[in-house]
Amino acid sequence: MVNNAKREEALKKLMEIARNRTIRLYGHVEDFYRGGRDWPVDWQNELGNGYFKDKKRREDALNSTLERLVSANFPDTVDQINKEKSLIRLILDAGANPNFYSYFYKKPLFDQFLSERKSYAALEIAKTDGFTYPQNPDRTFEKLADSLTFYLEWKAPYPGETKEESAIHAQNCTDRKDLVHLLFQKGCYPRDPAIFEKLVPIVLEKEPDFFDKKKQQVISHLQRAKTPLQIYNALMGQGKEKS
């Protein structure tokens, strides 16, 4: 878990960015009279002056701040992706709930960011202590498998009309690979064998001995298991190594 010192330091840095407006975001809106146009996303509004009466109000403000980032346009440079990624990291480290369910989008923010192709945001959420699995793991892995299969069929450079577009595709692909690997590390797998097979090469690319390690863990857990429940947990991958 994030300790209090790290949480306070993250909030301090976040408020500095908010006050100085060093990260500006824009979202596309439809205007009846002027047509579609980009409009500033005031992501920092919920933060106020950075002082909150209690823990719940602080978390609510941070959750709302994270939710506002969903509506921002997809970054048009890798540098912008990295800026947004660092901003999301600070929001989460400051105390936003990685499992926050958005009633506006009617789904967890993790799923909504993925729906917007913002793999970098979903990855930061999945990295956060306390993150539970995606609401619909099969659908999540199916999206990741389909997009990665498309990109992996290309040889470098990645598709794009400009070098920057190719770089964005490459970064998006890297983030999706990292997300697949991270979810597997957390014990979250697709139930569909066909999707699982598509994702195996991606996991092995990141960690060649991943499945050998998992096999040894299961064997170790089974050897220590004594009761039916312990055996069940070992088979389901829920056993934990003793420190």
TIMAR-588925 format. One record per residue (C-alpha): residue number from 1; z negated, x negated, y negated. Coordinates in steps of 0.5 Angstrom, whole numbers, plus 2048, in hexadecimal, padded with zeros to 3 digits. Layout:
N
pos:NUM | z:Z | x:X | y:Y
...
***
This chain:
243
pos:1 | z:800 | x:800 | y:800
pos:2 | z:801 | x:7FE | y:7F9
pos:3 | z:7FB | x:7FB | y:7F6
pos:4 | z:7F8 | x:7FE | y:7EF
pos:5 | z:7FA | x:7F7 | y:7EC
pos:6 | z:801 | x:7F7 | y:7EE
pos:7 | z:801 | x:7FF | y:7EC
pos:8 | z:7FF | x:7FE | y:7E5
pos:9 | z:803 | x:7F8 | y:7E4
pos:10 | z:809 | x:7FC | y:7E6
pos:11 | z:807 | x:802 | y:7E1
pos:12 | z:806 | x:7FC | y:7DC
pos:13 | z:80D | x:7FA | y:7DD
pos:14 | z:810 | x:801 | y:7DE
pos:15 | z:80D | x:803 | y:7D7
pos:16 | z:810 | x:7FD | y:7D4
pos:17 | z:817 | x:7FE | y:7D6
pos:18 | z:816 | x:806 | y:7D4
pos:19 | z:814 | x:804 | y:7CD
pos:20 | z:819 | x:7FF | y:7CC
pos:21 | z:81F | x:803 | y:7CF
pos:22 | z:821 | x:7FD | y:7D3
pos:23 | z:824 | x:801 | y:7D8
pos:24 | z:829 | x:806 | y:7D6
pos:25 | z:82B | x:80C | y:7DA
pos:26 | z:831 | x:811 | y:7D9
pos:27 | z:833 | x:817 | y:7DD
pos:28 | z:839 | x:81C | y:7DD
pos:29 | z:838 | x:823 | y:7DA
pos:30 | z:83D | x:828 | y:7D9
pos:31 | z:83D | x:82B | y:7D2
pos:32 | z:841 | x:831 | y:7D1
pos:33 | z:843 | x:82F | y:7CA
pos:34 | z:845 | x:828 | y:7CB
pos:35 | z:846 | x:827 | y:7D2
pos:36 | z:843 | x:823 | y:7D7
pos:37 | z:83F | x:81D | y:7D4
pos:38 | z:83A | x:817 | y:7D5
pos:39 | z:833 | x:819 | y:7D3
pos:40 | z:82D | x:814 | y:7D2
pos:41 | z:828 | x:815 | y:7D8
pos:42 | z:821 | x:815 | y:7D5
pos:43 | z:81E | x:813 | y:7DB
pos:44 | z:817 | x:810 | y:7D7
pos:45 | z:815 | x:817 | y:7D4
pos:46 | z:810 | x:819 | y:7DA
pos:47 | z:80D | x:812 | y:7D9
pos:48 | z:80A | x:814 | y:7D2
pos:49 | z:806 | x:80E | y:7D0
pos:50 | z:804 | x:80B | y:7D7
pos:51 | z:7FD | x:80E | y:7D7
pos:52 | z:7FB | x:814 | y:7DB
pos:53 | z:7F5 | x:818 | y:7DC
pos:54 | z:7F5 | x:817 | y:7E4
pos:55 | z:7F8 | x:815 | y:7EA
pos:56 | z:7FC | x:81B | y:7EB
pos:57 | z:7FF | x:81C | y:7E4
pos:58 | z:801 | x:814 | y:7E5
pos:59 | z:805 | x:816 | y:7EB
pos:60 | z:808 | x:81C | y:7E9
pos:61 | z:80B | x:818 | y:7E3
pos:62 | z:80D | x:813 | y:7E7
pos:63 | z:810 | x:817 | y:7EC
pos:64 | z:814 | x:81B | y:7E6
pos:65 | z:816 | x:815 | y:7E4
pos:66 | z:819 | x:813 | y:7EA
pos:67 | z:81C | x:81A | y:7EB
pos:68 | z:820 | x:819 | y:7E4
pos:69 | z:824 | x:813 | y:7E7
pos:70 | z:827 | x:817 | y:7EC
pos:71 | z:82C | x:81A | y:7E6
pos:72 | z:82E | x:813 | y:7E3
pos:73 | z:835 | x:811 | y:7E4
pos:74 | z:836 | x:80D | y:7EA
pos:75 | z:836 | x:805 | y:7E7
pos:76 | z:83D | x:802 | y:7E6
pos:77 | z:83A | x:7FB | y:7E6
pos:78 | z:836 | x:7F7 | y:7EC
pos:79 | z:832 | x:7F5 | y:7E6
pos:80 | z:830 | x:7FC | y:7E4
pos:81 | z:82F | x:7FE | y:7EC
pos:82 | z:82A | x:7F8 | y:7EB
pos:83 | z:827 | x:7FA | y:7E5
pos:84 | z:826 | x:801 | y:7E8
pos:85 | z:823 | x:7FF | y:7EE
pos:86 | z:81E | x:7FB | y:7EB
pos:87 | z:81C | x:801 | y:7E6
pos:88 | z:81B | x:805 | y:7ED
pos:89 | z:817 | x:800 | y:7F0
pos:90 | z:812 | x:800 | y:7EA
pos:91 | z:812 | x:807 | y:7EA
pos:92 | z:810 | x:807 | y:7F1
pos:93 | z:80B | x:801 | y:7F1
pos:94 | z:808 | x:805 | y:7EB
pos:95 | z:806 | x:80B | y:7EF
pos:96 | z:80C | x:80F | y:7F0
pos:97 | z:80C | x:813 | y:7F7
pos:98 | z:811 | x:810 | y:7FC
pos:99 | z:811 | x:817 | y:7FF
pos:100 | z:812 | x:81B | y:7F9
pos:101 | z:815 | x:822 | y:7FA
pos:102 | z:81A | x:824 | y:7F5
pos:103 | z:819 | x:82C | y:7F4
pos:104 | z:81F | x:82B | y:7EF
pos:105 | z:824 | x:828 | y:7F4
pos:106 | z:820 | x:82B | y:7FA
pos:107 | z:81F | x:825 | y:7FE
pos:108 | z:81C | x:81E | y:7FE
pos:109 | z:81E | x:819 | y:7F8
pos:110 | z:820 | x:814 | y:7FE
pos:111 | z:825 | x:819 | y:801
pos:112 | z:827 | x:81B | y:7FA
pos:113 | z:829 | x:814 | y:7F8
pos:114 | z:82D | x:813 | y:7FE
pos:115 | z:831 | x:819 | y:7FD
pos:116 | z:832 | x:816 | y:7F6
pos:117 | z:835 | x:810 | y:7FA
pos:118 | z:82F | x:80C | y:7F6
pos:119 | z:82D | x:808 | y:7FC
pos:120 | z:829 | x:803 | y:7F8
pos:121 | z:824 | x:808 | y:7F6
pos:122 | z:823 | x:80B | y:7FD
pos:123 | z:822 | x:804 | y:800
pos:124 | z:81D | x:803 | y:7FA
pos:125 | z:819 | x:809 | y:7FC
pos:126 | z:81A | x:807 | y:804
pos:127 | z:816 | x:801 | y:802
pos:128 | z:810 | x:804 | y:7FF
pos:129 | z:80A | x:804 | y:803
pos:130 | z:808 | x:80B | y:805
pos:131 | z:810 | x:80D | y:806
pos:132 | z:811 | x:812 | y:80C
pos:133 | z:817 | x:813 | y:80F
pos:134 | z:81D | x:817 | y:80C
pos:135 | z:81D | x:81E | y:80C
pos:136 | z:823 | x:81E | y:811
pos:137 | z:824 | x:818 | y:814
pos:138 | z:82A | x:81A | y:818
pos:139 | z:82D | x:81C | y:812
pos:140 | z:82B | x:816 | y:80E
pos:141 | z:82E | x:811 | y:813
pos:142 | z:834 | x:815 | y:814
pos:143 | z:836 | x:814 | y:80D
pos:144 | z:834 | x:80C | y:80D
pos:145 | z:838 | x:80B | y:813
pos:146 | z:83E | x:80F | y:811
pos:147 | z:83E | x:80B | y:80A
pos:148 | z:83D | x:804 | y:80D
pos:149 | z:842 | x:805 | y:812
pos:150 | z:847 | x:806 | y:80D
pos:151 | z:845 | x:800 | y:809
pos:152 | z:844 | x:7FC | y:80F
pos:153 | z:84B | x:7FD | y:811
pos:154 | z:84D | x:7F9 | y:80A
pos:155 | z:84D | x:7F2 | y:80A
pos:156 | z:84B | x:7EE | y:804
pos:157 | z:84C | x:7F0 | y:7FE
pos:158 | z:84A | x:7F7 | y:7FE
pos:159 | z:84E | x:7FD | y:7FC
pos:160 | z:84F | x:7FE | y:7F5
pos:161 | z:853 | x:7FE | y:7EF
pos:162 | z:84F | x:7F8 | y:7EB
pos:163 | z:84B | x:7F2 | y:7EE
pos:164 | z:845 | x:7F6 | y:7EB
pos:165 | z:847 | x:7FC | y:7EF
pos:166 | z:847 | x:7F8 | y:7F5
pos:167 | z:841 | x:7F5 | y:7F4
pos:168 | z:83D | x:7FC | y:7F3
pos:169 | z:840 | x:7FE | y:7FA
pos:170 | z:83E | x:7F7 | y:7FD
pos:171 | z:837 | x:7F8 | y:7FA
pos:172 | z:836 | x:7FF | y:7FC
pos:173 | z:838 | x:7FD | y:803
pos:174 | z:833 | x:7F8 | y:803
pos:175 | z:82E | x:7FD | y:801
pos:176 | z:830 | x:802 | y:806
pos:177 | z:82F | x:7FC | y:80C
pos:178 | z:829 | x:7FA | y:809
pos:179 | z:826 | x:802 | y:809
pos:180 | z:829 | x:803 | y:810
pos:181 | z:825 | x:7FC | y:813
pos:182 | z:81F | x:7FE | y:80F
pos:183 | z:81F | x:805 | y:812
pos:184 | z:820 | x:802 | y:819
pos:185 | z:81A | x:7FE | y:817
pos:186 | z:815 | x:804 | y:816
pos:187 | z:817 | x:807 | y:81C
pos:188 | z:81C | x:80C | y:81A
pos:189 | z:822 | x:80D | y:81E
pos:190 | z:828 | x:812 | y:81E
pos:191 | z:828 | x:816 | y:824
pos:192 | z:82F | x:817 | y:825
pos:193 | z:831 | x:811 | y:82A
pos:194 | z:838 | x:810 | y:827
pos:195 | z:835 | x:80F | y:820
pos:196 | z:830 | x:80A | y:823
pos:197 | z:836 | x:806 | y:826
pos:198 | z:839 | x:806 | y:81F
pos:199 | z:833 | x:803 | y:81C
pos:200 | z:831 | x:7FE | y:821
pos:201 | z:836 | x:7F9 | y:81E
pos:202 | z:833 | x:7FA | y:817
pos:203 | z:82C | x:7F9 | y:81A
pos:204 | z:82E | x:7F3 | y:81E
pos:205 | z:831 | x:7EF | y:818
pos:206 | z:82B | x:7F0 | y:814
pos:207 | z:826 | x:7EE | y:81A
pos:208 | z:82A | x:7EB | y:820
pos:209 | z:824 | x:7EC | y:825
pos:210 | z:821 | x:7F3 | y:822
pos:211 | z:822 | x:7F7 | y:828
pos:212 | z:81F | x:7F1 | y:82D
pos:213 | z:819 | x:7F1 | y:828
pos:214 | z:818 | x:7F9 | y:829
pos:215 | z:819 | x:7F8 | y:830
pos:216 | z:813 | x:7F3 | y:831
pos:217 | z:80F | x:7F7 | y:82C
pos:218 | z:810 | x:7FD | y:831
pos:219 | z:80E | x:7F9 | y:837
pos:220 | z:808 | x:7F7 | y:833
pos:221 | z:806 | x:7FD | y:831
pos:222 | z:807 | x:800 | y:838
pos:223 | z:803 | x:7FB | y:83C
pos:224 | z:7FD | x:7FC | y:837
pos:225 | z:7FE | x:804 | y:838
pos:226 | z:7F8 | x:807 | y:83C
pos:227 | z:7F8 | x:80E | y:83B
pos:228 | z:7FE | x:813 | y:83B
pos:229 | z:7FE | x:814 | y:833
pos:230 | z:7FE | x:80C | y:832
pos:231 | z:804 | x:80C | y:837
pos:232 | z:808 | x:811 | y:834
pos:233 | z:807 | x:80E | y:82D
pos:234 | z:809 | x:807 | y:830
pos:235 | z:810 | x:80B | y:832
pos:236 | z:811 | x:80E | y:82C
pos:237 | z:810 | x:808 | y:828
pos:238 | z:80A | x:80A | y:825
pos:239 | z:805 | x:804 | y:827
pos:240 | z:803 | x:7FF | y:823
pos:241 | z:802 | x:7F8 | y:824
pos:242 | z:7FB | x:7F5 | y:823
pos:243 | z:7FA | x:7F1 | y:81D
***
